[in-house]
Amino acid sequence: MAQVPIHEIRAVGFDAFGTLVAITDKRQPFRTLLQGAVTSISAEEILTRPLKLREVVARLTHEFGEGDLLELEQDLQAECASVRLRPGIAAIW
């Protein structure tokens, strides 16, 4: 197998979650939104597009009260704040 000269490598991609970083306070607000819901949005779209919780809620068939939405938004903020490098990753970098 021929080796590619280093100067030709333009990018290296990594899967972040589960490989490089971990969510240490998993609350899964998007999963909560989708439980038992009939929706016009796919899980793939939720996971691959920069959508806000309220944008997802707008495409569900069941309604959420303002209190429920605020709780889910707090859960999402807590998850994001809990993202940490997995053990040993700092040494690899």
PDB file as gemmi writes it, atoms N, CA and C in Angstrom:
CRYST1    1.000    1.000    1.000  90.00  90.00  90.00 P 1                      
ATOM      1  N   MET A   1       0.844  -1.176   0.000  1.00  0.00           N  
ATOM      2  CA  MET A   1       0.000   0.000   0.000  1.00  0.00           C  
ATOM      3  C   MET A   1       0.891   1.241   0.000  1.00  0.00           C  
ATOM      4  N   ALA A   2       0.590   2.166  -0.878  1.00  0.00           N  
ATOM      5  CA  ALA A   2       1.383   3.391  -0.990  1.00  0.00           C  
ATOM      6  C   ALA A   2       1.062   4.328   0.163  1.00  0.00           C  
ATOM      7  N   GLN A   3       2.059   4.980   0.672  1.00  0.00           N  
ATOM      8  CA  GLN A   3       1.858   5.952   1.734  1.00  0.00           C  
ATOM      9  C   GLN A   3       1.604   7.315   1.124  1.00  0.00           C  
ATOM     10  N   VAL A   4       0.701   8.055   1.747  1.00  0.00           N  
ATOM     11  CA  VAL A   4       0.384   9.407   1.302  1.00  0.00           C  
ATOM     12  C   VAL A   4       1.357  10.357   1.981  1.00  0.00           C  
ATOM     13  N   PRO A   5       2.052  11.183   1.208  1.00  0.00           N  
ATOM     14  CA  PRO A   5       2.951  12.159   1.832  1.00  0.00           C  
ATOM     15  C   PRO A   5       2.177  13.056   2.799  1.00  0.00           C  
ATOM     16  N   ILE A   6       2.762  13.393   3.929  1.00  0.00           N  
ATOM     17  CA  ILE A   6       2.100  14.180   4.961  1.00  0.00           C  
ATOM     18  C   ILE A   6       1.592  15.513   4.425  1.00  0.00           C  
ATOM     19  N   HIS A   7       2.319  16.141   3.539  1.00  0.00           N  
ATOM     20  CA  HIS A   7       1.896  17.450   3.049  1.00  0.00           C  
ATOM     21  C   HIS A   7       0.601  17.388   2.239  1.00  0.00           C  
ATOM     22  N   GLU A   8       0.131  16.212   1.849  1.00  0.00           N  
ATOM     23  CA  GLU A   8      -1.115  16.092   1.120  1.00  0.00           C  
ATOM     24  C   GLU A   8      -2.325  15.904   2.026  1.00  0.00           C  
ATOM     25  N   ILE A   9      -2.131  15.623   3.306  1.00  0.00           N  
ATOM     26  CA  ILE A   9      -3.249  15.464   4.234  1.00  0.00           C  
ATOM     27  C   ILE A   9      -3.804  16.843   4.544  1.00  0.00           C  
ATOM     28  N   ARG A  10      -5.077  17.025   4.297  1.00  0.00           N  
ATOM     29  CA  ARG A  10      -5.687  18.338   4.478  1.00  0.00           C  
ATOM     30  C   ARG A  10      -6.540  18.426   5.736  1.00  0.00           C  
ATOM     31  N   ALA A  11      -7.031  17.289   6.222  1.00  0.00           N  
ATOM     32  CA  ALA A  11      -7.883  17.320   7.412  1.00  0.00           C  
ATOM     33  C   ALA A  11      -7.945  15.925   8.033  1.00  0.00           C  
ATOM     34  N   VAL A  12      -8.213  15.922   9.314  1.00  0.00           N  
ATOM     35  CA  VAL A  12      -8.455  14.680  10.043  1.00  0.00           C  
ATOM     36  C   VAL A  12      -9.735  14.898  10.824  1.00  0.00           C  
ATOM     37  N   GLY A  13     -10.677  13.970  10.713  1.00  0.00           N  
ATOM     38  CA  GLY A  13     -11.951  14.106  11.405  1.00  0.00           C  
ATOM     39  C   GLY A  13     -12.059  13.144  12.576  1.00  0.00           C  
ATOM     40  N   PHE A  14     -12.712  13.581  13.621  1.00  0.00           N  
ATOM     41  CA  PHE A  14     -12.939  12.755  14.799  1.00  0.00           C  
ATOM     42  C   PHE A  14     -14.409  12.818  15.187  1.00  0.00           C  
ATOM     43  N   ASP A  15     -14.915  11.728  15.688  1.00  0.00           N  
ATOM     44  CA  ASP A  15     -16.243  11.697  16.295  1.00  0.00           C  
ATOM     45  C   ASP A  15     -16.076  12.256  17.704  1.00  0.00           C  
ATOM     46  N   ALA A  16     -16.712  13.359  18.002  1.00  0.00           N  
ATOM     47  CA  ALA A  16     -16.491  14.013  19.300  1.00  0.00           C  
ATOM     48  C   ALA A  16     -17.094  13.225  20.458  1.00  0.00           C  
ATOM     49  N   PHE A  17     -18.406  13.058  20.471  1.00  0.00           N  
ATOM     50  CA  PHE A  17     -19.081  12.475  21.635  1.00  0.00           C  
ATOM     51  C   PHE A  17     -18.850  10.975  21.707  1.00  0.00           C  
ATOM     52  N   GLY A  18     -18.329  10.562  22.846  1.00  0.00           N  
ATOM     53  CA  GLY A  18     -18.025   9.158  23.059  1.00  0.00           C  
ATOM     54  C   GLY A  18     -16.609   8.793  22.657  1.00  0.00           C  
ATOM     55  N   THR A  19     -15.973   9.641  21.864  1.00  0.00           N  
ATOM     56  CA  THR A  19     -14.596   9.393  21.434  1.00  0.00           C  
ATOM     57  C   THR A  19     -13.655  10.384  22.109  1.00  0.00           C  
ATOM     58  N   LEU A  20     -13.892  11.655  21.889  1.00  0.00           N  
ATOM     59  CA  LEU A  20     -13.028  12.690  22.456  1.00  0.00           C  
ATOM     60  C   LEU A  20     -13.600  13.287  23.738  1.00  0.00           C  
ATOM     61  N   VAL A  21     -14.898  13.459  23.770  1.00  0.00           N  
ATOM     62  CA  VAL A  21     -15.542  14.063  24.938  1.00  0.00           C  
ATOM     63  C   VAL A  21     -16.717  13.207  25.404  1.00  0.00           C  
ATOM     64  N   ALA A  22     -17.122  13.446  26.644  1.00  0.00           N  
ATOM     65  CA  ALA A  22     -18.269  12.744  27.217  1.00  0.00           C  
ATOM     66  C   ALA A  22     -19.181  13.757  27.901  1.00  0.00           C  
ATOM     67  N   ILE A  23     -20.478  13.487  27.871  1.00  0.00           N  
ATOM     68  CA  ILE A  23     -21.440  14.270  28.632  1.00  0.00           C  
ATOM     69  C   ILE A  23     -21.523  13.608  29.998  1.00  0.00           C  
ATOM     70  N   THR A  24     -21.114  14.329  31.033  1.00  0.00           N  
ATOM     71  CA  THR A  24     -21.064  13.727  32.364  1.00  0.00           C  
ATOM     72  C   THR A  24     -22.375  13.860  33.128  1.00  0.00           C  
ATOM     73  N   ASP A  25     -23.275  14.717  32.661  1.00  0.00           N  
ATOM     74  CA  ASP A  25     -24.596  14.897  33.297  1.00  0.00           C  
ATOM     75  C   ASP A  25     -25.659  14.703  32.224  1.00  0.00           C  
ATOM     76  N   LYS A  26     -25.895  13.451  31.862  1.00  0.00           N  
ATOM     77  CA  LYS A  26     -26.831  13.140  30.775  1.00  0.00           C  
ATOM     78  C   LYS A  26     -28.266  13.304  31.249  1.00  0.00           C  
ATOM     79  N   ARG A  27     -28.976  14.222  30.593  1.00  0.00           N  
ATOM     80  CA  ARG A  27     -30.386  14.450  30.905  1.00  0.00           C  
ATOM     81  C   ARG A  27     -31.285  14.159  29.703  1.00  0.00           C  
ATOM     82  N   GLN A  28     -30.726  14.149  28.538  1.00  0.00           N  
ATOM     83  CA  GLN A  28     -31.387  13.783  27.284  1.00  0.00           C  
ATOM     84  C   GLN A  28     -32.701  14.538  27.014  1.00  0.00           C  
ATOM     85  N   PRO A  29     -32.655  15.858  26.966  1.00  0.00           N  
ATOM     86  CA  PRO A  29     -33.885  16.619  26.750  1.00  0.00           C  
ATOM     87  C   PRO A  29     -34.535  16.360  25.396  1.00  0.00           C  
ATOM     88  N   PHE A  30     -33.752  16.134  24.348  1.00  0.00           N  
ATOM     89  CA  PHE A  30     -34.364  15.874  23.041  1.00  0.00           C  
ATOM     90  C   PHE A  30     -35.071  14.525  23.043  1.00  0.00           C  
ATOM     91  N   ARG A  31     -34.508  13.538  23.721  1.00  0.00           N  
ATOM     92  CA  ARG A  31     -35.176  12.241  23.835  1.00  0.00           C  
ATOM     93  C   ARG A  31     -36.504  12.393  24.574  1.00  0.00           C  
ATOM     94  N   THR A  32     -36.511  13.195  25.632  1.00  0.00           N  
ATOM     95  CA  THR A  32     -37.746  13.457  26.379  1.00  0.00           C  
ATOM     96  C   THR A  32     -38.792  14.071  25.464  1.00  0.00           C  
ATOM     97  N   LEU A  33     -38.376  15.006  24.623  1.00  0.00           N  
ATOM     98  CA  LEU A  33     -39.317  15.639  23.691  1.00  0.00           C  
ATOM     99  C   LEU A  33     -39.957  14.619  22.754  1.00  0.00           C  
ATOM    100  N   LEU A  34     -39.173  13.658  22.295  1.00  0.00           N  
ATOM    101  CA  LEU A  34     -39.649  12.735  21.267  1.00  0.00           C  
ATOM    102  C   LEU A  34     -40.389  11.515  21.814  1.00  0.00           C  
ATOM    103  N   GLN A  35     -40.334  11.271  23.118  1.00  0.00           N  
ATOM    104  CA  GLN A  35     -40.999  10.091  23.677  1.00  0.00           C  
ATOM    105  C   GLN A  35     -42.497  10.143  23.399  1.00  0.00           C  
ATOM    106  N   GLY A  36     -42.967   9.165  22.683  1.00  0.00           N  
ATOM    107  CA  GLY A  36     -44.390   9.052  22.390  1.00  0.00           C  
ATOM    108  C   GLY A  36     -44.935  10.095  21.443  1.00  0.00           C  
ATOM    109  N   ALA A  37     -44.066  10.836  20.811  1.00  0.00           N  
ATOM    110  CA  ALA A  37     -44.523  11.915  19.938  1.00  0.00           C  
ATOM    111  C   ALA A  37     -44.637  11.463  18.497  1.00  0.00           C  
ATOM    112  N   VAL A  38     -45.659  11.954  17.835  1.00  0.00           N  
ATOM    113  CA  VAL A  38     -45.729  11.856  16.383  1.00  0.00           C  
ATOM    114  C   VAL A  38     -45.112  13.160  15.906  1.00  0.00           C  
ATOM    115  N   THR A  39     -44.163  13.040  15.010  1.00  0.00           N  
ATOM    116  CA  THR A  39     -43.384  14.219  14.659  1.00  0.00           C  
ATOM    117  C   THR A  39     -43.145  14.319  13.159  1.00  0.00           C  
ATOM    118  N   SER A  40     -42.920  15.522  12.715  1.00  0.00           N  
ATOM    119  CA  SER A  40     -42.532  15.745  11.316  1.00  0.00           C  
ATOM    120  C   SER A  40     -41.039  16.018  11.219  1.00  0.00           C  
ATOM    121  N   ILE A  41     -40.309  15.600  12.246  1.00  0.00           N  
ATOM    122  CA  ILE A  41     -38.869  15.804  12.270  1.00  0.00           C  
ATOM    123  C   ILE A  41     -38.210  14.487  12.665  1.00  0.00           C  
ATOM    124  N   SER A  42     -37.116  14.158  12.006  1.00  0.00           N  
ATOM    125  CA  SER A  42     -36.439  12.897  12.289  1.00  0.00           C  
ATOM    126  C   SER A  42     -35.362  13.091  13.357  1.00  0.00           C  
ATOM    127  N   ALA A  43     -35.009  12.001  14.023  1.00  0.00           N  
ATOM    128  CA  ALA A  43     -33.920  12.054  14.997  1.00  0.00           C  
ATOM    129  C   ALA A  43     -32.630  12.500  14.304  1.00  0.00           C  
ATOM    130  N   GLU A  44     -32.424  12.052  13.072  1.00  0.00           N  
ATOM    131  CA  GLU A  44     -31.232  12.450  12.318  1.00  0.00           C  
ATOM    132  C   GLU A  44     -31.171  13.968  12.148  1.00  0.00           C  
ATOM    133  N   GLU A  45     -32.310  14.557  11.817  1.00  0.00           N  
ATOM    134  CA  GLU A  45     -32.343  16.009  11.638  1.00  0.00           C  
ATOM    135  C   GLU A  45     -32.047  16.725  12.959  1.00  0.00           C  
ATOM    136  N   ILE A  46     -32.599  16.216  14.042  1.00  0.00           N  
ATOM    137  CA  ILE A  46     -32.351  16.826  15.352  1.00  0.00           C  
ATOM    138  C   ILE A  46     -30.873  16.755  15.710  1.00  0.00           C  
ATOM    139  N   LEU A  47     -30.238  15.623  15.405  1.00  0.00           N  
ATOM    140  CA  LEU A  47     -28.846  15.416  15.792  1.00  0.00           C  
ATOM    141  C   LEU A  47     -27.840  16.079  14.863  1.00  0.00           C  
ATOM    142  N   THR A  48     -28.254  16.448  13.648  1.00  0.00           N  
ATOM    143  CA  THR A  48     -27.290  16.976  12.687  1.00  0.00           C  
ATOM    144  C   THR A  48     -27.509  18.442  12.315  1.00  0.00           C  
ATOM    145  N   ARG A  49     -28.536  19.056  12.836  1.00  0.00           N  
ATOM    146  CA  ARG A  49     -28.804  20.466  12.520  1.00  0.00           C  
ATOM    147  C   ARG A  49     -28.796  21.292  13.801  1.00  0.00           C  
ATOM    148  N   PRO A  50     -28.418  22.555  13.694  1.00  0.00           N  
ATOM    149  CA  PRO A  50     -28.382  23.418  14.888  1.00  0.00           C  
ATOM    150  C   PRO A  50     -29.781  23.933  15.244  1.00  0.00           C  
ATOM    151  N   LEU A  51     -30.591  23.070  15.832  1.00  0.00           N  
ATOM    152  CA  LEU A  51     -31.961  23.416  16.181  1.00  0.00           C  
ATOM    153  C   LEU A  51     -32.094  23.711  17.671  1.00  0.00           C  
ATOM    154  N   LYS A  52     -32.949  24.641  17.999  1.00  0.00           N  
ATOM    155  CA  LYS A  52     -33.277  24.913  19.396  1.00  0.00           C  
ATOM    156  C   LYS A  52     -34.418  23.983  19.809  1.00  0.00           C  
ATOM    157  N   LEU A  53     -34.519  23.731  21.114  1.00  0.00           N  
ATOM    158  CA  LEU A  53     -35.599  22.871  21.607  1.00  0.00           C  
ATOM    159  C   LEU A  53     -36.963  23.354  21.129  1.00  0.00           C  
ATOM    160  N   ARG A  54     -37.173  24.622  21.155  1.00  0.00           N  
ATOM    161  CA  ARG A  54     -38.486  25.172  20.761  1.00  0.00           C  
ATOM    162  C   ARG A  54     -38.771  24.960  19.269  1.00  0.00           C  
ATOM    163  N   GLU A  55     -37.722  24.903  18.456  1.00  0.00           N  
ATOM    164  CA  GLU A  55     -37.914  24.605  17.033  1.00  0.00           C  
ATOM    165  C   GLU A  55     -38.371  23.157  16.848  1.00  0.00           C  
ATOM    166  N   VAL A  56     -37.839  22.266  17.665  1.00  0.00           N  
ATOM    167  CA  VAL A  56     -38.266  20.870  17.608  1.00  0.00           C  
ATOM    168  C   VAL A  56     -39.703  20.756  18.100  1.00  0.00           C  
ATOM    169  N   VAL A  57     -40.026  21.419  19.202  1.00  0.00           N  
ATOM    170  CA  VAL A  57     -41.383  21.367  19.770  1.00  0.00           C  
ATOM    171  C   VAL A  57     -42.417  21.829  18.746  1.00  0.00           C  
ATOM    172  N   ALA A  58     -42.070  22.813  17.950  1.00  0.00           N  
ATOM    173  CA  ALA A  58     -43.004  23.335  16.948  1.00  0.00           C  
ATOM    174  C   ALA A  58     -43.378  22.277  15.914  1.00  0.00           C  
ATOM    175  N   ARG A  59     -42.570  21.218  15.800  1.00  0.00           N  
ATOM    176  CA  ARG A  59     -42.831  20.181  14.798  1.00  0.00           C  
ATOM    177  C   ARG A  59     -43.365  18.892  15.421  1.00  0.00           C  
ATOM    178  N   LEU A  60     -43.782  18.967  16.670  1.00  0.00           N  
ATOM    179  CA  LEU A  60     -44.374  17.804  17.349  1.00  0.00           C  
ATOM    180  C   LEU A  60     -45.891  17.931  17.365  1.00  0.00           C  
ATOM    181  N   THR A  61     -46.551  16.798  17.518  1.00  0.00           N  
ATOM    182  CA  THR A  61     -48.010  16.827  17.550  1.00  0.00           C  
ATOM    183  C   THR A  61     -48.555  17.038  18.956  1.00  0.00           C  
ATOM    184  N   HIS A  62     -47.755  16.789  19.981  1.00  0.00           N  
ATOM    185  CA  HIS A  62     -48.250  17.045  21.327  1.00  0.00           C  
ATOM    186  C   HIS A  62     -47.670  18.344  21.854  1.00  0.00           C  
ATOM    187  N   GLU A  63     -48.363  18.931  22.792  1.00  0.00           N  
ATOM    188  CA  GLU A  63     -47.986  20.246  23.296  1.00  0.00           C  
ATOM    189  C   GLU A  63     -47.202  20.141  24.590  1.00  0.00           C  
ATOM    190  N   PHE A  64     -46.333  21.103  24.792  1.00  0.00           N  
ATOM    191  CA  PHE A  64     -45.576  21.220  26.029  1.00  0.00           C  
ATOM    192  C   PHE A  64     -45.907  22.568  26.644  1.00  0.00           C  
ATOM    193  N   GLY A  65     -46.103  22.567  27.954  1.00  0.00           N  
ATOM    194  CA  GLY A  65     -46.332  23.824  28.653  1.00  0.00           C  
ATOM    195  C   GLY A  65     -45.037  24.596  28.798  1.00  0.00           C  
ATOM    196  N   GLU A  66     -45.154  25.886  29.082  1.00  0.00           N  
ATOM    197  CA  GLU A  66     -43.976  26.738  29.221  1.00  0.00           C  
ATOM    198  C   GLU A  66     -43.054  26.222  30.325  1.00  0.00           C  
ATOM    199  N   GLY A  67     -43.611  25.746  31.429  1.00  0.00           N  
ATOM    200  CA  GLY A  67     -42.795  25.211  32.521  1.00  0.00           C  
ATOM    201  C   GLY A  67     -41.989  23.998  32.084  1.00  0.00           C  
ATOM    202  N   ASP A  68     -42.629  23.113  31.304  1.00  0.00           N  
ATOM    203  CA  ASP A  68     -41.928  21.932  30.786  1.00  0.00           C  
ATOM    204  C   ASP A  68     -40.797  22.332  29.846  1.00  0.00           C  
ATOM    205  N   LEU A  69     -41.069  23.314  28.999  1.00  0.00           N  
ATOM    206  CA  LEU A  69     -40.040  23.775  28.056  1.00  0.00           C  
ATOM    207  C   LEU A  69     -38.857  24.406  28.787  1.00  0.00           C  
ATOM    208  N   LEU A  70     -39.146  25.198  29.811  1.00  0.00           N  
ATOM    209  CA  LEU A  70     -38.058  25.811  30.582  1.00  0.00           C  
ATOM    210  C   LEU A  70     -37.208  24.739  31.260  1.00  0.00           C  
ATOM    211  N   GLU A  71     -37.841  23.703  31.786  1.00  0.00           N  
ATOM    212  CA  GLU A  71     -37.105  22.610  32.422  1.00  0.00           C  
ATOM    213  C   GLU A  71     -36.214  21.883  31.410  1.00  0.00           C  
ATOM    214  N   LEU A  72     -36.749  21.622  30.219  1.00  0.00           N  
ATOM    215  CA  LEU A  72     -35.963  20.961  29.183  1.00  0.00           C  
ATOM    216  C   LEU A  72     -34.797  21.840  28.724  1.00  0.00           C  
ATOM    217  N   GLU A  73     -35.020  23.142  28.623  1.00  0.00           N  
ATOM    218  CA  GLU A  73     -33.930  24.047  28.246  1.00  0.00           C  
ATOM    219  C   GLU A  73     -32.844  24.065  29.325  1.00  0.00           C  
ATOM    220  N   GLN A  74     -33.238  24.005  30.587  1.00  0.00           N  
ATOM    221  CA  GLN A  74     -32.260  23.934  31.679  1.00  0.00           C  
ATOM    222  C   GLN A  74     -31.489  22.618  31.618  1.00  0.00           C  
ATOM    223  N   ASP A  75     -32.188  21.533  31.297  1.00  0.00           N  
ATOM    224  CA  ASP A  75     -31.508  20.241  31.154  1.00  0.00           C  
ATOM    225  C   ASP A  75     -30.479  20.289  30.033  1.00  0.00           C  
ATOM    226  N   LEU A  76     -30.826  20.912  28.915  1.00  0.00           N  
ATOM    227  CA  LEU A  76     -29.890  21.029  27.802  1.00  0.00           C  
ATOM    228  C   LEU A  76     -28.677  21.867  28.199  1.00  0.00           C  
ATOM    229  N   GLN A  77     -28.902  22.967  28.902  1.00  0.00           N  
ATOM    230  CA  GLN A  77     -27.784  23.801  29.362  1.00  0.00           C  
ATOM    231  C   GLN A  77     -26.880  23.021  30.310  1.00  0.00           C  
ATOM    232  N   ALA A  78     -27.480  22.223  31.205  1.00  0.00           N  
ATOM    233  CA  ALA A  78     -26.685  21.424  32.146  1.00  0.00           C  
ATOM    234  C   ALA A  78     -25.852  20.388  31.402  1.00  0.00           C  
ATOM    235  N   GLU A  79     -26.453  19.740  30.395  1.00  0.00           N  
ATOM    236  CA  GLU A  79     -25.700  18.766  29.593  1.00  0.00           C  
ATOM    237  C   GLU A  79     -24.515  19.437  28.904  1.00  0.00           C  
ATOM    238  N   CYS A  80     -24.764  20.556  28.266  1.00  0.00           N  
ATOM    239  CA  CYS A  80     -23.690  21.255  27.544  1.00  0.00           C  
ATOM    240  C   CYS A  80     -22.577  21.669  28.502  1.00  0.00           C  
ATOM    241  N   ALA A  81     -22.938  22.113  29.690  1.00  0.00           N  
ATOM    242  CA  ALA A  81     -21.937  22.532  30.675  1.00  0.00           C  
ATOM    243  C   ALA A  81     -21.146  21.354  31.226  1.00  0.00           C  
ATOM    244  N   SER A  82     -21.677  20.140  31.074  1.00  0.00           N  
ATOM    245  CA  SER A  82     -21.016  18.966  31.652  1.00  0.00           C  
ATOM    246  C   SER A  82     -20.109  18.227  30.665  1.00  0.00           C  
ATOM    247  N   VAL A  83     -19.937  18.750  29.472  1.00  0.00           N  
ATOM    248  CA  VAL A  83     -19.081  18.093  28.482  1.00  0.00           C  
ATOM    249  C   VAL A  83     -17.620  18.204  28.927  1.00  0.00           C  
ATOM    250  N   ARG A  84     -16.964  17.060  28.990  1.00  0.00           N  
ATOM    251  CA  ARG A  84     -15.572  16.990  29.435  1.00  0.00           C  
ATOM    252  C   ARG A  84     -14.771  16.107  28.489  1.00  0.00           C  
ATOM    253  N   LEU A  85     -13.460  16.397  28.382  1.00  0.00           N  
ATOM    254  CA  LEU A  85     -12.586  15.503  27.635  1.00  0.00           C  
ATOM    255  C   LEU A  85     -12.580  14.139  28.300  1.00  0.00           C  
ATOM    256  N   ARG A  86     -12.587  13.096  27.504  1.00  0.00           N  
ATOM    257  CA  ARG A  86     -12.486  11.740  28.049  1.00  0.00           C  
ATOM    258  C   ARG A  86     -11.081  11.536  28.603  1.00  0.00           C  
ATOM    259  N   PRO A  87     -10.938  10.647  29.580  1.00  0.00           N  
ATOM    260  CA  PRO A  87      -9.616  10.402  30.174  1.00  0.00           C  
ATOM    261  C   PRO A  87      -8.578  10.038  29.107  1.00  0.00           C  
ATOM    262  N   GLY A  88      -7.422  10.660  29.202  1.00  0.00           N  
ATOM    263  CA  GLY A  88      -6.315  10.374  28.298  1.00  0.00           C  
ATOM    264  C   GLY A  88      -6.293  11.183  27.021  1.00  0.00           C  
ATOM    265  N   ILE A  89      -7.391  11.852  26.682  1.00  0.00           N  
ATOM    266  CA  ILE A  89      -7.452  12.591  25.415  1.00  0.00           C  
ATOM    267  C   ILE A  89      -6.514  13.788  25.433  1.00  0.00           C  
ATOM    268  N   ALA A  90      -6.402  14.478  26.557  1.00  0.00           N  
ATOM    269  CA  ALA A  90      -5.518  15.649  26.624  1.00  0.00           C  
ATOM    270  C   ALA A  90      -4.083  15.257  26.279  1.00  0.00           C  
ATOM    271  N   ALA A  91      -3.645  14.076  26.724  1.00  0.00           N  
ATOM    272  CA  ALA A  91      -2.279  13.631  26.427  1.00  0.00           C  
ATOM    273  C   ALA A  91      -2.106  13.332  24.937  1.00  0.00           C  
ATOM    274  N   ILE A  92      -3.168  12.868  24.289  1.00  0.00           N  
ATOM    275  CA  ILE A  92      -3.084  12.557  22.856  1.00  0.00           C  
ATOM    276  C   ILE A  92      -2.927  13.845  22.040  1.00  0.00           C  
ATOM    277  N   TRP A  93      -3.602  14.885  22.428  1.00  0.00           N  
ATOM    278  CA  TRP A  93      -3.504  16.136  21.695  1.00  0.00           C  
ATOM    279  C   TRP A  93      -2.126  16.694  21.813  1.00  0.00           C  
TER     280      TRP A  93                                                      
END                                                                             
